[in-house]
């Protein structure tokens, strides 16, 4: 589902914040992201709020020991797997919800009122990244187990669907982004999986999303692989990888022609020093130059400007609370400058 043209350069966040107080985190979202608020993931609060652990609830055989997530076959595993597929086929979502222990920021977010929201954004870990982070009892990533990899993608599809239904109470439009940090390793020995397999796993998750579906990768990857999926939004680290994305002009033109939206991660998130030394003017200039370079490859500038969102380069949990607030303040100011420039 494409977003309206007047969404151009509006700012959502990628997801995480460094806070441990969910109410304080939501207050920051309300202040800086009123048009597209995004619920805050709080990994410093508890291991269960780390991206892999947060979305594991309800997966057959999943156990956590000393910060490791493992699928253990044995006991009731086969019956649990059969029951999981029954729930999947019948679209039963209640038992797959994000509870307050795994997502305090999500629970606090749902209790908020966002009167200026045009859309609300959520996220779920991607099937490739989750299936690499979770191992079997031999410490082999379940991505390389055909049965478990398939179940992982379907599990995350249900997670995305349940989350979207909960968020839809807050705004008329939803955006659910599938977070795939491990795709930065695509093509290396670390990620021994074919392009078509990656796309098929992603499509399983996208199929559960009724509103706008997105995919985020904060590193470099084969961007055409993602642009050629059915994703409505491609979220990327534009502060570092805008030039590498521009190496795929044909795929970009086709993506934009079907209504796709680029979410430009223009605010750097590498360190507090990097964020605190940045200026809105400098980031705006960098974004405009990236747009010009991409247009010089034959990608329509008008589409690049109207089919665009702005985000931080990645999640903000690695920053201090001061650094995270500065990143969101910069994001809001760059958004205002870009929207003014195109008459919105």
C-alpha positions in Angstrom: 0.0 0.0 0.0 1.6 3.3 -1.1 1.5 6.3 1.2 -0.1 9.6 0.1 2.2 12.1 -1.6 1.9 14.6 1.3 3.8 12.2 3.5 7.0 13.3 1.7 9.9 13.6 4.1 7.9 13.0 7.2 10.0 11.5 10.0 9.4 8.2 11.8 12.1 6.5 13.8 13.7 3.1 13.1 12.7 1.7 16.5 15.0 1.5 19.5 15.8 4.1 22.2 18.3 4.0 25.0 15.7 4.6 27.7 14.7 2.2 30.4 11.6 4.2 31.3 8.9 3.5 28.7 6.8 6.6 29.6 9.8 8.9 29.1 10.6 7.1 25.8 7.1 7.6 24.5 7.2 11.3 25.6 10.2 11.8 23.3 8.3 10.1 20.4 5.3 12.3 21.0 7.5 15.5 21.0 9.6 14.8 17.9 7.5 12.4 15.8 3.9 13.6 16.0 3.0 12.8 12.4 4.4 9.2 12.3 5.0 8.1 15.9 6.9 4.8 16.2 6.7 2.6 19.3 10.1 2.5 21.2 12.0 -0.7 21.7 14.0 -0.5 24.9 16.8 -3.2 24.8 18.7 -1.6 27.7 15.7 -2.3 30.0 15.8 -6.1 29.7 17.3 -8.8 27.5 13.8 -9.8 26.6 13.5 -6.4 24.8 16.5 -7.2 22.5 15.3 -7.6 18.9 15.7 -11.4 18.7 14.2 -12.1 22.1 11.4 -9.6 21.7 9.6 -11.4 18.9 10.3 -15.0 20.0 7.3 -15.5 22.3 5.2 -18.4 21.2 7.7 -20.1 18.9 7.7 -23.9 19.3 10.6 -25.2 21.5 12.2 -21.7 22.0 14.2 -21.4 25.3 16.5 -18.7 26.6 19.6 -19.5 28.6 22.3 -17.1 29.5 21.3 -14.7 26.7 21.2 -17.4 24.0 18.0 -18.3 22.2 17.7 -22.0 21.3 15.1 -24.2 19.7 15.0 -27.5 21.5 13.5 -30.5 19.8 12.1 -33.1 22.1 9.4 -33.3 24.7 6.3 -31.7 23.2 8.1 -30.0 20.4 6.4 -31.8 17.5 2.9 -31.3 19.1 3.8 -27.7 19.7 4.9 -27.2 16.1 1.7 -28.8 14.8 -0.4 -26.5 17.1 1.6 -23.5 15.8 0.7 -24.3 12.2 -2.9 -24.8 13.2 -2.9 -21.3 14.7 -1.2 -19.9 11.7 -3.7 -21.4 9.3 -6.6 -20.1 11.4 -5.0 -16.7 11.8 -5.0 -16.9 15.6 -3.0 -14.0 17.0 -3.8 -13.5 20.7 -1.0 -15.8 22.0 1.6 -14.1 19.9 1.2 -10.7 21.4 4.1 -8.5 22.6 3.5 -8.6 26.4 4.8 -5.9 28.8 7.8 -7.9 29.8 9.1 -8.2 26.2 8.0 -4.7 25.1 7.3 -2.2 27.8 7.6 0.6 25.2 4.9 -1.0 23.1 2.5 -1.3 26.0 3.1 2.4 27.0 2.7 3.5 23.4 -0.7 1.9 23.0 -1.9 3.8 26.1 -1.0 7.1 24.4 -3.1 9.5 22.3 -1.5 10.8 19.1 -3.9 13.4 17.8 -1.6 14.7 15.0 -0.7 11.2 13.7 -1.2 10.6 10.0 0.3 7.1 10.4 1.8 5.0 13.1 4.9 2.8 12.7 5.8 -0.5 14.1 8.6 -3.0 13.4 9.4 -6.7 13.7 12.7 -8.5 13.3 13.1 -10.0 9.9 13.0 -13.8 9.3 16.6 -14.0 8.0 18.1 -12.1 11.0 15.9 -13.9 13.6 16.7 -17.3 12.1 20.4 -16.5 12.2 20.3 -15.3 15.8 18.3 -18.4 17.0 20.1 -21.8 17.0 19.2 -25.4 17.4 20.7 -27.6 20.1 23.9 -28.0 18.0 24.3 -24.2 17.9 23.5 -24.2 14.2 21.3 -21.2 13.1 17.8 -22.4 12.4 18.0 -20.5 9.1 19.7 -23.6 7.8 16.9 -26.0 8.9 14.2 -25.9 6.2 11.4 -26.7 8.6 12.4 -24.2 11.3 13.2 -21.4 8.8 9.8 -21.8 7.3 8.2 -21.8 10.7 10.2 -18.7 11.7 8.9 -16.7 8.7 5.3 -17.7 9.4 5.8 -16.9 13.1 7.0 -13.4 12.3 4.1 -12.9 9.8 1.7 -13.5 12.7 3.7 -11.2 14.9 3.5 -8.4 12.3 -0.2 -9.0 11.8 -1.0 -8.9 15.5 1.1 -5.8 16.0 -0.5 -4.0 13.1 -4.0 -4.7 14.3 -3.1 -3.3 17.7 -1.5 -0.1 16.2 -4.3 0.5 13.8 -6.4 1.8 16.7 -4.1 4.8 17.0 -4.0 6.1 13.4 -5.7 5.6 10.0 -2.5 4.3 8.3 0.0 1.7 9.5 3.6 1.1 8.5 5.3 -2.1 9.7 9.0 -2.4 8.9 10.8 -5.7 8.8 14.2 -5.2 10.4 17.0 -7.2 8.7 20.4 -6.1 10.1 22.0 -9.4 9.1 21.4 -8.8 5.4 24.5 -6.6 5.6 26.4 -10.0 5.4 24.5 -11.2 2.3 26.9 -12.7 -0.1 29.5 -13.6 2.6 30.3 -17.0 4.1 28.5 -15.9 7.2 25.1 -15.8 5.4 25.1 -18.9 3.1 21.6 -18.4 1.6 20.4 -17.7 -1.9 18.8 -14.4 -3.0 15.5 -16.1 -3.8 15.4 -17.7 -0.4 15.8 -14.4 1.3 13.0 -12.9 -0.8 10.7 -15.8 -0.2 11.2 -15.5 3.6 10.5 -11.8 3.5 7.4 -12.2 1.4 6.0 -14.6 4.0 6.1 -11.7 6.5 4.9 -9.0 4.1 1.9 -11.1 3.3 0.6 -10.6 6.9 0.7 -6.8 6.7 -2.4 -5.0 5.4 -1.0 -1.4 5.5 2.4 -0.3 4.2 5.1 -3.0 4.6 8.8 -2.0 4.8 12.2 -3.5 5.1 15.2 -2.0 6.9 18.9 -2.8 6.6 21.4 -0.6 8.3 24.4 -1.9 6.4 25.3 -2.4 2.8 23.6 -5.2 0.9 22.3 -6.2 -2.5 19.7 -3.5 -2.7 18.1 -4.8 -5.8 17.2 -8.0 -3.9 15.1 -5.9 -1.5 13.8 -3.4 -4.1 12.4 -6.3 -6.2 10.3 -7.7 -3.3 6.8 -6.4 -2.7 7.9 -4.1 0.1 6.3 -0.6 0.0 9.2 1.0 1.9 12.9 0.5 1.8 14.6 2.0 4.9 18.4 2.4 4.7 21.4 4.2 6.2 21.5 7.2 3.8 24.3 8.8 5.9 26.6 6.0 4.8 25.2 4.0 1.9 23.3 6.5 -0.3 25.9 6.1 -3.0 25.8 2.3 -3.0 22.0 2.3 -3.3 22.4 4.6 -6.3 24.3 1.8 -8.0 21.0 0.1 -8.7 19.2 2.7 -10.9 17.1 0.2 -12.8 15.7 -1.4 -9.7 15.2 2.0 -8.1 13.2 3.3 -11.1 11.0 0.2 -11.0 10.5 0.4 -7.3 9.5 4.1 -7.5 7.3 3.5 -10.5 5.1 1.1 -8.5 4.8 3.6 -5.7 7.7 2.5 -3.5 9.0 4.8 -0.8 12.6 5.3 0.2 13.1 6.0 4.0 16.4 8.0 4.1 18.3 7.3 7.3 20.0 10.7 7.1 20.8 11.3 10.8 24.0 9.4 11.8 23.7 7.1 14.8 27.2 5.8 15.3 28.1 7.7 18.4 27.0 10.6 20.6 30.0 12.6 19.3 28.8 12.1 15.7 25.2 13.1 16.5 26.1 16.0 18.8 28.5 17.5 16.3 26.0 17.3 13.4 23.8 20.2 12.2 20.4 20.2 10.5 21.8 22.5 7.8 24.7 20.1 7.1 22.5 17.0 7.0 20.0 18.7 4.7 22.8 19.6 2.3 24.0 16.0 2.4 20.5 14.7 1.7 20.0 17.1 -1.2 23.4 16.1 -2.7 22.5 12.4 -2.4 19.2 13.1 -4.2 21.0 14.9 -7.0 23.5 12.1 -7.4 20.8 9.5 -7.5 18.9 11.6 -10.0 22.0 11.8 -12.2 21.8 8.0 -12.6 18.4 8.5 -14.3 16.2 8.0 -11.3 13.3 10.6 -11.4 14.0 13.4 -9.0 10.3 14.2 -8.5 9.6 10.7 -7.4 12.6 10.7 -5.1 11.3 13.9 -3.4 7.7 12.9 -3.1 8.1 9.2 -2.3 10.4 9.7 0.7 10.4 9.4 4.5 13.3 10.5 6.8 14.7 8.4 9.7 17.8 8.1 11.8 20.3 5.8 10.1 19.5 3.0 12.6 18.1 2.5 16.0 19.1 4.9 18.7 19.7 2.5 21.6 23.5 2.7 21.3 23.4 6.4 22.1 22.9 8.2 25.4 19.5 9.6 26.2 20.9 13.0 25.4 22.3 11.8 22.1 19.0 10.1 21.2 17.0 13.2 21.8 19.5 15.3 19.7 19.1 12.7 16.8 15.3 13.1 16.9 15.5 16.9 17.1 17.8 16.9 14.0 15.5 14.5 12.2 12.5 16.8 12.8 14.4 19.9 11.7 15.7 18.3 8.5 12.2 17.1 7.8 10.8 20.6 8.2 13.5 22.0 5.8 12.9 19.4 3.1 9.1 19.7 3.3 9.4 23.5 3.1 11.6 23.2 0.0 9.0 21.2 -1.9 6.0 23.3 -0.7 4.5 21.0 1.9 
